Amino acid sequence: MEVEMDMMENLPSTISPLLLRSMASSVFIYADKLFINLAEKFKPFEIIRYVLITSFLFFLRLLSFLFLSDLPPKSQSHVYTFNPPKSNDRYLIGSGVSDSGIARALSQVLSIVNDIPVSSRKYAIVRSLAEGLIEENRREDAEGLREVNRAVLSSAFSRTLSYLEAAMVELGQDRIGHDGAGPAPVQYWVKRALRVVRSVGDGVWAREGSGGVREDVNRSGNSAEKLAAELLWLAQKLADCGFGEEAVERWASASNLASLSLLAEPRLQGSLVKVSTFLFKQARDMEMALDETEEFYEESRRQTKMRMLTSWLPLLCRASNGTDMPVLSINEKAELEKVLEETIELLDHEEQEQVLSLWLHHFAYCSSSDWPNLHALYCRWCTNSRKLLLLH
């Protein structure tokens, strides 16, 4: 009640910045359309437009900061609060895992693992805490806690995939924006300026902001390599808990990320190769564990394998696998080649043709790598194709 009274007293100061922001946005959108038309005729207006965009975004960030600064301390402390649902903390199998306190705790810990940089001394502590919670849930051997691990880890894997894709899109824009040849275009420098403004704003929030937790957290810890390493870790945890298919399914569906990986830096490609290698093996092990009572799921798993092969086989062919810092050992490469052969041979004849055609294209045009070498499998497919033609 007291909090509501405080917010009512400060209602005019709350509305004014929001109204100002709305009016400024409307004016800016109108002005931006005008500058777009002028920029098509006069190039100098393009520079003016990008300067205005930068200034406007800085103004919005500054306005939000000033708004929260003007709130009294009591109101600031209630801007962002955690209000757990009023329910029994005991996990019920028939209810959602979000109704459980242990599920919320594990989800929060895994989210923090994503957010903080590896260089932080707290990173190892938080990650160790997450591993302890997961292992304790697993040791209890209770269906409810198994479901907690499955749901929370699967959600964390999907979230990390999204963060990684966003990080790689930003990296890709920087590489496309300025490749080092000639002067950088205006857009490149505007992106650099916006990144500086964002960093300054985050620093101001950290020093001068309220005591509460800012919802729009600074994800400076979300380097692409860090996120890729965390994906591998989460996939391993899912497999340890008996839910490796959750990671396999999500990795097979990450076609956009797979496309971005072809343009990534060699170190990042190496990290993604490790994730792919682990999950290709998991998919093979799942197939071997399939018994006759699970034939209903065979078609679904076949489609998953097909998506996984078409998405990630190009990366395996094009990723840098130099001798200075090899991503995989010779034995690991040989093992994965065998896994790929076994996986492809379980597909239909037409699907095998599609996958092998994709492999041949990327394998032939990549001069820096001779792996994975599926030449023997390709020859076997050609032999079978020849026999089918003679039979018909």
N, C-alpha and C positions, 0 to 999 in steps of 0.2 A: 504494500500500500504506500509506504514511504517512497519507494522508487517511482511509483506511478505519479505521486504528487510532484516529485522533482522533475520528471519528464514533462508534466503539464505546465509547470512554471517556466520551463525552457523551450516550450513549443514554438514561440515566435522565432527564437534564435535557431531552431532546428529547420523551420520551413524556409527562412530567408536564404541560406546557402543553397538549398535544393532548388528553390525558385530561380535564383541567380544562375545556377548551373544549367537549368533547363532553358532559360532565355538565351544564355551565351551559346549553348549548343545549337539552338535554332538559327541564331544569327550566323554562326560559323558555317553551318551546312549551306545556307544560302550564299554566303560569300565564297565558299569553296567551289560551288558550281560555277560562279562567275569567273573565278580564277582558272578553272579548268578550260573554259571556253577561250579565255584570253591566252592561256599557255599554248593552245594549239596554233595561235597566230604569231605570238611573240614569245620566244624562248626565255627571256629574262623573268617573265611572270611565273615560270615554273620554279625558279629559285625562290622567288618571293612566297609562292604557295607553300613550299616545303618548310620555309622558315616560320610561316604562320602556323602550320600544323604542329611544329615543335613547340612553339610558344603556347599554343592552345592546350596541348597535353600537359605541359608544365603547369599551366594555370589551374587545370582541373585537379591535378595532384596537390598543388598548394592549397586550393580551396578546401579540399577534404581534410587536410592537416589542420588548417585554421579552424574549421568547424569543430573538430574533436578537441582542439586546444581550448576553445571557449567554453566547453562544457565543464561544470563543476566536477571535482574529483569523484564525488559519489555517483554521478551519472556516468562518468567515464568507466568506472569499475563495473558498470552493468551493461555496457554497450555489447560486449560479447561474454556470454555466460554459458556454462555447461549445465543443462537441466536434464538429468537422467529421468526416464519415465518412471512413474510411480507404480512399480510392479515388483513382484518377488524376484530376487536375483537368481533364484534357482532356475536352471535352464530346463525348459519343457520341450520335449522332442517335437511336439506338434506345433510349436510356435516358432517365430522367426528368431534367428540368433541374435538380432539386435536387442531383444528383450533380456539378454543375459549380461550381467556385469562383466564377466570374464571375457565375453566377446567384444564388448566396448573397449575394455582395457587393452586387449591384444590388437585391436584395430588402431587404437591411438598410438601404441608403441610402433607399429609398422609404418604408420603415417609419418611419425617423427624420424624414423630411419630414412625415409625418402627425403625429408626436408633438410636435415643438417648435413653439412659437408663432411667428407671423410677426414679432413684435416682437424676437425673439432675433436677435442679430447673426450667429449661426451658420446661420440659416435659409437665407439667400441662398447661403451657401457650400455647404451640403449639397444644395440643389436644383440648383445649378450642377454639382456633382459627378455627380448623377443624370443630368442632361441630357448631360454628357460621356460617361458610360458607355453610355447608350442610343445616342448618335450614333456612337460608335466601333464598337459592335456592328453598327450598320446599315451603316457604311461598309465593313466587312470583306466584306459580301455573301456570307456563308457560311450555309448552311442551318441549321447548329447554332446560330449566334449569332442568326439570325432567330427561331428557336424560343425561345431564351432571352428575347429581348425580348417576344415574344408572351405566353409563359406568365407571366413576372414582372409585366409591365404589366397583364395581365388580372387577375391575383391582386390587385395593388395597387388596381385600379379597384373590384373587388368589396369589398375591405376598406374602402376609403374610403366606398363606398356604405353599408356597415353602420355605420360610425362616424357618418356624417351622419344616418342614420335614428335612431340612438340619441340623438344630440344634439337632433334635432327633437322626439322624444318627450318629452325632459326639458323643452324649451322649451314644448311644448304643455301639459304638466302644470302648469307654473308659471302659464301664462296662464289655464288653466281653474280652477286653484286659487284665484287671486285676480285679479279683473278690475278692481280699483280701486274698486268700488262697495260701500260699507259695510265693516264690520270683516272682517279676514281670518279664514277658518276655522282650526281647530286644525291640520288637516293641512298647510296652507300654511306655518305657522310651524315645524312639525316638519321639513318639507323644508328650510326655510332653516337650521334648526339642524343638521340632518344634513350639509348642504353645508359649513357652517363647521367641523364636527368633521372632515370628510374633508379639508378644506384644512389644518387644523392638523396632522392626522396626517401628511399628505404633507410638510408643512414639517419635522416632526420627523424623518421618514425622510431627508430631504435633508441635514439638519444632522448627525444623530447616527447614521445608518444605516451599514451596513458598506460596505466599499470596492467590493463587487460591485454589479452592476446589478440593481435591483429589477425583478422580472418584471411585477408589477402597476404599470406605469408610470403616472405622473400625466399624464392627458390634458388638462391645462388648455389646451394649445395647440389642442385640437380644437373651436374655435368653428365653428358651422354655416356661416358665410360662408366661412371659410378652407377648410373641407372641400369646399364647393361649387366654389370656385375651383380647388382641386386636382383635382377631378373633371374639370373642363373641360381642365385642363392634361394629365391622363393620357389623356383621350379624344383630344386633339390628337396626343399622342405615339404612341398606337396607330394613328391614321390615317396619320401620317408613316411609320410602319414597315409600312404596308400591311395593318393588322389592325383597321380601323375597325369591321368587323362585330362584333368582340368587345365593344366599348363599346356599340354599338347594341343588341345582344341583351340585355345586362345592364340597360341603361336602360329598355328596353321591359318588362322583367320587374319593375321596381321599382315595383309598383303601390301598395304601402304608403307608400313615400316620396312618391309623387305625391299621395296623399290627404292626407298631412301637410302638403304644400306649400301647400294651399289655405288653411291656417290660419296660415301663417308670416308673419313680418314682411316688409314691402315690399322691404327691401334684400336679404333672403335669397331672396325670390321672384324678384327681378331676376337674381340669380346663377343660379338654376335655369332661368330662361328662356333665358339664354345657353347653358347646357349643352344644353337641349332644341333650341334653334335649330341649333346645330352638328351635333347627332346626327340631326335630321330631314334636314338637307342631306346628311349622310353616307349615310343610308338611300336617299335619292333617287339619289345618285351610284352607289351599289352596284347599284341597279336598272338604271340606264342602262348599266352595264358588264356586265350579265348577257347572255351569249351563248346560242346554241341548245344548246350542249353542257352547259349548267348548268341545264336545265329541271327536273332532279331536285330542285334546291334552291328552285324557285319557290314551292311550297306553304309551305315553312318560312319563307321571307322574307315571304310574304303574311301569315302569322300574326303574325310579328314586327311588321310595319307596323300590323296591326290592334291589337295590344296597346299599341304605342307611342302610337297616336292616342287610344285610349280612356283611357289613363292620363294623358297629358300635355296633351291639348287643353284640358281644363278649366283648367289652370294658365295657359295662354296667354291664355285669355279673361278670367280673373279677376286676373291679376297686375297690379300697379300699373305703369302706363306713362305717368307724368305728364310734363309738358313741362319741369319744372324739371331733373330728372335722368333723361332717357329711357334706358331699358335698351338699346333698339335705335334706330338711325337710321331715317328715313323709307324710305330705299332698302332697308335690311335687313328692315324690316317687309313691304314690298312683295314682296321676294324670297321671304321665308318663306311668305307667302300663296300665291304661285305654287307653291312646293314642296308645300304642303299640298294644294292642288287637284290637282296631278299625282299625289300619293300616294293620295288618296282615290279618284280616278277609276280607278285600277288595281284597286280592290277589287270584289267581287261587288256586285250591285244591293242585296241585303239588307244586306250589311255597310256599304255606303254610307249606307243609311237609318239604321242604328244610329249611325254616326259623326256624320252630319249632325244627327240628332235630339239627340245629346249636345251638339254645338256650339251649336245653337239655344237649348237650355235655358240654358247658361251665358252665352252671348252676350247673351241677352235680359234675364237677371236681374242682370247686372253693369252698373250705371249709370256706373261710373267709366272704362270702356274701350270703344272701338268697334273693337277689333282682337282677333283676325284676322277680317276681313270676308269670309265665304264665301257671301255672298248670291247672287252670280251662279252659283256651283256648285250651291247649293241649288235655284235656279230650274231649272237644267238637269236636275237629278235629278227634280224634279217633272214636267217635260216628258216625260222618258223613262219615268217611272212611268205617266203618263197613256197613252202610246203602248202600253206593255205591256198595260195593262188593255183597250184597244180591240182589240189583236191576239188576246187570249184570250177 
